Amino acid sequence: MRHRLETSEERGKDLRIDDKVAVVTGAGSGIGEGIALRLAEAGGALVVADIDLDAARATAAKISDQGGEAMPVACNVASTEDARAMIDGALNRFGSVDVLVNNAGIARDAIVPKMTEEMWDAVLAVNLGGVFNCTKFAVTAMKRQCSGRIVNISSRAYLGNYGQANYSATKGAIVGFTRALALEVGPFGIRVNAIAPGYIDTPMTRATVGDSVEQYKLTSPLRTVGSPADIAEAVLFLAASPSDYITGETLSVGGGRSIGQQPF
Ligand SMILES: NC(=O)c1ccc[n+]([C@@H]2O[C@H](COP(=O)([O-])OP(=O)(O)OC[C@H]3O[C@@H](n4cnc5c(N)ncnc54)[C@H](O)[C@@H]3O)[C@@H](O)[C@H]2O)c1
């Protein structure tokens, strides 16, 4: 049973990013799709990037249907050339890159002795290399503009998750990357923050956790799991002006699971 304090219509309704151009990676599914839809609803023009172009097109079509503007782009964030082309495409179409949400991520779970080099390399290339690649080109444009907001999607797993040493390593590294980059680009009016989601119901978690979602609910202080909309609201806050004095931070959005274990 989900205990909601407010309906989704009531949350963050005053937060706007009108006339801002927002790039969201991994926006064809799950959390990325939720973020793209919410940023478009808040007035942003969206670059909907995903390695799966059909999925990106589907999200862009939903944005168009709700009256927003969106450009779907095929982009493998692990590729420097794809990242460069994505940011160039955004600049050519919309003239600026105001918000970058580094959301694309994958999991390849195994305990360390059983983790293959391929599993290790794939997760590092996408989850960490992808953040670096997209940020590198976006931040160059943002420095010219002397403004920008970057939101990196880390995970509660940065605290350590059993069987996810590769994934946890990347999500912890994102926290450090966020802090270091915030120091570099703050003088240019660019803010960099991260969000560490707890369990969010998406295709990724359905594939990795499956039926044990009920166990997650029992170990959550709020006795529930989150939805992409919960992360989208936090991203919108960090992309919008009410958070203008916040940079270098990692915000946990996980129903309290980052606090610690429940006593049972
Ligand atoms: N679902 C959760 O509980 C949870 C919790 C914490 C953090 N996260 C993080 O949130 C992000 C989104 O996760 P999700 O649950 O929505 O996953 P998802 O699998 O539902 O969606 C991920 C999307 O990223 C795309 N993608 C995968 N590899 C890509 C690449 N190389 N380049 C571009 N796009 C790529 C996929 O095609 C897909 O559309 C990830 O970074 C994940 O680590 C998720």
The ligand as an ORCA input file, in Angstrom:
! r2SCAN-3c Opt
* xyz 0 1
  N      15.508      1.430    -11.019
  C      16.131      1.636     -9.867
  O      15.704      1.149     -8.806
  C      17.374      2.471     -9.818
  C      17.898      2.761     -8.555
  C      19.031      3.546     -8.484
  C      19.603      4.055     -9.631
  N      19.074      3.752    -10.847
  C      19.722      4.322    -12.016
  O      18.778      5.022    -12.787
  C      19.152      4.989    -14.155
  C      17.991      4.483    -14.993
  O      17.637      3.187    -14.556
  P      16.254      2.474    -14.938
  O      15.869      1.650    -13.793
  O      15.300      3.470    -15.490
  O      16.771      1.474    -16.092
  P      16.064      0.970    -17.441
  O      16.826     -0.242    -17.835
  O      14.596      0.864    -17.265
  O      16.351      2.149    -18.464
  C      17.667      2.463    -18.860
  C      17.636      3.102    -20.234
  O      19.002      3.398    -20.571
  C      19.222      2.974    -21.903
  N      20.631      2.637    -22.070
  C      21.280      1.534    -21.670
  N      22.564      1.581    -22.050
  C      22.726      2.770    -22.696
  C      23.826      3.390    -23.326
  N      25.017      2.795    -23.389
  N      23.647      4.608    -23.879
  C      22.444      5.214    -23.843
  N      21.352      4.654    -23.289
  C      21.501      3.451    -22.709
  C      18.329      1.766    -22.103
  O      18.068      1.522    -23.491
  C      17.083      2.182    -21.331
  O      16.179      2.898    -22.151
  C      20.397      4.114    -14.232
  O      21.563      4.920    -14.198
  C      20.309      3.295    -12.976
  O      21.570      2.843    -12.548
  C      17.970      2.965    -10.975
*
